[in-house]
Amino acid sequence: MEIQLKPMAEHKKANHMNDDIQAIFLDLGNTLRMLVKDEKYQAAARQNIVDLLGADEKPDKYCENLNLRYKTYREWAFEHLTEAPEGELWARWLAPEFPADKVAPLAAELTCQFRQSNGRRVLVDNGREVVIELHRRGYTLGIISNLISSREIPEWIEKDGFTPYFKSVVLSSVFGKRKPDPAIYHEAARRAGVEPARCAYVGDNLKRDVTGTRSAGFGMVIIMISPEELAEATITDENRPDIIIHEFRELLNIFPGRPVPRLPSENRDYHAGTGTTPLEPGLPRPVLEPGLPRGAAALARAVRELYGEGQTDYSLDPIVLVDAQGNPVGRIADGDAVIFCCRRGEREIQLTEAFTEPGF
């Protein structure tokens, strides 16, 4: 994957902090995803809301009132830094004219439709490429977002194939607390297994995202904002981020690949070879250190090391199990069992031929 990068936008140099960052958390709205107006899409959602509730009003009129009620709810949520569960959101704030026992079972779907009535959410430009690349570079990735829907993001992550990339996803609708409450940041870091000081947050709100990230003790805060918005913004010591970017892809300028140490075993190491056996003289020799992964864990880290060099699953260099002297120790003999998994049928034929044809 190649992404052509422009010079980084205005920001305070923070390279000395980058080396300590292990986890990167992303905001959703106006950061990872953008809102696009689509009247046909929005009209269908408004109709769905009215149908679900059985409201007598026309969809446009009912949803106009719904937006006014939601504004009142948001003022309460901002004041208390709390997100109401969806059942309470609809029974108390958005549709109090309907019985709570009718609204509660519909709340999750109503929330999804309500958000769709405001537009279609699309991935930011270069979003997929940047997420995959940051993951490949060795960062733990996560999402922290103020969101009233409990279903929308889990379903979107699965549908768009992002499940392998986001280890920690904390939504205010599920957790109950909203940014800038430090608790939501601490929970995200806990789920990622990374101390807050080694976490970075990427958002779009100079006030909420900066103050919350600082209060939580995160090691870095990055704000993505357009040049036009930045020109009208007031930057103070309280809301000053470490870095300001204008495009999502600029994150690749900020976060280089994380170093991956060589992976020893007590008397045998997995090592990225070049197809020769034993390993060619001059190749880096793993250093034996206690406490590092053994067996399959060492193999997995060796694969990640090759990923870090830009290799992909379809063209990995051979990985050879060697002893401390660099000699291969794994050799399949008669009577051994071999397990492999591949959806391509020709691989089964090739492996079988390797064991059955003389001189293969």
ZALUMTI-722786 format. One record per residue (C-alpha): z, x, y. Coordinates in pm, whole numbers, padded with zeros to 5 digits, always signed. Layout:
// ZALUMTI-722786
ZXY...
END
This chain:
// ZALUMTI-722786
+00000+00000+00000-00090+00130+00343+00017-00013+00676-00115+00146+00994+00171+00180+01239+00165+00190+01614+00420+00400+01800+00763+00236+01793+00846+00003+02080+01119+00075+02333+01440+00165+02156+01730+00399+02158+01677+00684+01913+01912+00635+01621+01780+00868+01353+02124+01016+01303+02242+00672+01183+01944+00599+00959+02053+00851+00698+02371+00650+00636+02204+00309+00600+02185+00178+00244+02129-00195+00298+01905-00385+00540+01973-00753+00612+01711-00973+00775+01735-01285+00985+01488-01563+00905+01374-01758+01212+01162-01550+01450+01221-01242+01235+01106-01275+00875+00953-01620+00922+00781-01787+01216+00755-02154+01313+00400-02286+01344+00325-02632+01478+00119-02851+01242+00110-03214+01353-00020-03354+01025+00248-03165+00832+00518-03272+01078+00408-03638+01078+00429-03651+00699+00784-03515+00714+00887-03773+00975+00750-04049+00755+00939-03911+00455+01267-03918+00648+01223-04284+00739+01122-04374+00383+01420-04193+00230+01670-04360+00460+01500-04697+00467+01509-04698+00846+01343-04984+01031+01220-04779+01327+00885-04606+01350+00898-04242+01231+00829-04087+01573+01095-04292+01749+01356-04244+01479+01305-03868+01466+01322-03848+01844+01673-03991+01825+01744-03766+01526+01666-03458+01736+01909-03575+02007+02182-03619+01747+02105-03277+01603+02145-03123+01948+02496-03267+01966+02571-03130+01620+02450-02782+01718+02682-02775+02017+02972-02847+01782+02852-02587+01530+02816-02320+01799+03161-02392+01936+03333-02373+01597+03102-02112+01436+03087-02351+01141+02802-02509+00946+02870-02854+00805+02768-02924+00443+02450-03128+00429+02626-03443+00312+02860-03428+00612+02575-03332+00844+02388-03653+00769+02681-03890+00720+02870-03780+01031+02609-03648+01271+02248-03739+01196+02251-04077+01021+02599-04231+01068+02450-04583+01071+02389-04559+00695+02665-04567+00429+02784-04218+00339+02748-04288-00034+02380-04364+00024+02309-04066+00247+02499-03797+00054+02270-03787-00255+01966-03765-00025+02109-03505+00212+01943-03193+00072+01598-03351+00070+01653-03509+00412+01741-03169+00554+01426-03011+00414+01216-03290+00561+01394-03269+00895+01315-02900+00925+00954-02965+00826+00931-03230+01098+00960-02944+01349+00678-02737+01202+00567-02514+00918+00748-02186+00844+00518-01893+00766+00589-01531+00681+00576-01291+00974+00271-01062+00995+00304-00778+00741+00625-00939+00615+00555-00908+00245+00425-00553+00270+00724-00435+00472+00980-00599+00242+00820-00449-00067+00792-00107+00095+01154-00101+00213+01262-00198-00137+01042+00076-00282+01200+00327-00044+01535+00257-00203+01708+00013+00032+01913-00284-00081+01772-00587+00099+01934-00916+00195+01920-01219+00422+02184-01350+00662+02083-01667+00842+02220-01968+01025+02046-02252+00842+02132-02616+00776+01937-02634+00449+02083-02513+00120+01757-02556-00077+01479-02433+00146+01533-02058+00125+01616-02025-00247+01307-02232-00326+01091-02031-00087+01215-01697-00223+01130-01799-00579+00797-01959-00492+00674-01661-00288+00791-01403-00542+01066-01243-00332+01344-01281-00591+01333-00915-00706+01366-00786-00351+01665-00971-00204+01994-00890-00370+02218-01068-00120+02127-01399+00048+02395-01568+00258+02313-01893+00439+02554-02065+00674+02479-02401+00506+02628-02268+00182+02887-02020+00311+03019-02254+00581+03047-01995+00862+02777-01918+01117+02675-01605+01299+02824-01444+01500+03138-01494+01287+03194-01155+01117+03283-01332+00792+02921-01416+00709+02819-01051+00754+03110-00927+00544+03019-01168+00264+02659-01046+00263+02769-00682+00247+03014-00764-00034+02742-00928-00242+02515-00631-00185+02790-00391-00291+02752-00186+00029+03021-00118+00288+02943-00275+00628+02915+00061+00804+02615+00142+00584+02437-00187+00657+02174-00266+00920+02084-00609+01055+01748-00716+01194+01748-01029+01410+01595-01181+01720+01888-01304+01930+02032-01051+02176+02361-01235+02205+02439-01385+01867+02286-01120+01642+02413-00818+01835+02770-00934+01892+02809-01062+01536+02673-00746+01380+02896-00528+01598+03207-00735+01523+03136-00705+01151+03123-00326+01173+02762-00291+01064+02614+00052+01116+02300-00060+01301+02154-00363+01474+01783-00405+01547+01636-00680+01760+01274-00792+01727+01159-00943+02055+00825-00979+02229+00755-00763+02536+00737-01079+02747+01078-01204+02633+01227-00858+02673+01102-00839+03031+01298-01156+03113+01611-01059+02917+01924-00901+03060+02052-00611+02852+02422-00533+02890+02667-00313+02702+02774-00624+02511+02432-00726+02381+02256-00389+02365+02106-00326+02018+02054+00017+01869+01680-00038+01847+01433-00288+01991+01104-00353+01814+00815-00584+01894+00658-00610+01548+00813-00645+01203+00614-00356+01061+00789-00115+01298+01082-00122+01056+00887+00126+00845+00908+00373+01134+01285+00340+01138+01378+00355+00771+01236+00647+00572+01257+00671+00196+01608+00723+00065+01657+01038-00142+01691+00982-00515+01874+01260-00702+01746+01403-01029+01897+01229-01326+02062+01438-01590+02215+01353-01922+02471+01576-02096+02219+01763-02311+01897+01580-02240+01726+01457-01926+01452+01214-01841+01214+01401-01618+00885+01313-01455+00637+01538-01632+00267+01600-01582+00146+01513-01927+00215+01858-02074+00484+01914-02333+00709+02102-02281+00722+02071-01902+00512+02314-01707+00693+02621-01569+00794+02581-01207+00866+02209-01218+01205+02115-01068+01477+02130-01329+01744+01858-01319+02093+01984-01248+02354+01874-01498+02639+01700-01321+02911+01480-01469+02926+01113-01390+02555+01044-01340+02369+00777-01539+02283+00839-01903+02027+00694-02138+01835+00392-02013+02000+00413-01669+01868+00767-01629+01521+00652-01734+01530+00373-01475+01624+00616-01200+01348+00853-01305+01100+00567-01266+01238+00490-00921+01195+00857-00833+00824+00828-00912+00807+00510-00704+00952+00714-00419+00661+00954-00453+00416+00666-00407+00327+00608-00771+00289+00257-00913+00345+00100-01255-00024+00132-01337-00041+00507-01283+00300+00661-01347+00311+01021-01460+00441+01059-01815+00821+01064-01841+00946+01298-02111+01294+01311-02264+01390+01680-02267+01693+01890-02349+01864+02135-02114+01593+02393-02187+01312+02153-02100+01200+02094-02458+01110+01739-02567+01370+01591-02801+01234+01246-02870+00991+01231-03162+00914+00922-03369+00926+00987-03742+00842+00787-04055+01086+00502-04100+01171+00468-03730+01140+00130-03559+00941+00104-03235+00978-00184-02990+00736-00235-02705+00647-00520-02474+00310-00566-02306+00098-00872-02237-00224-00676-02282-00339-00689-02644-00531-00360-02636-00206-00171-02577-00080-00286-02916-00397-00153-03079-00373+00180-02898-00010+00232-02994-00079+00142-03356-00369+00387-03368-00144+00659-03226+00078+00631-03533-00179+00562-03803-00490+00767-03727-00475+01135-03833-00520+01371-03545-00494+01100-03277
END
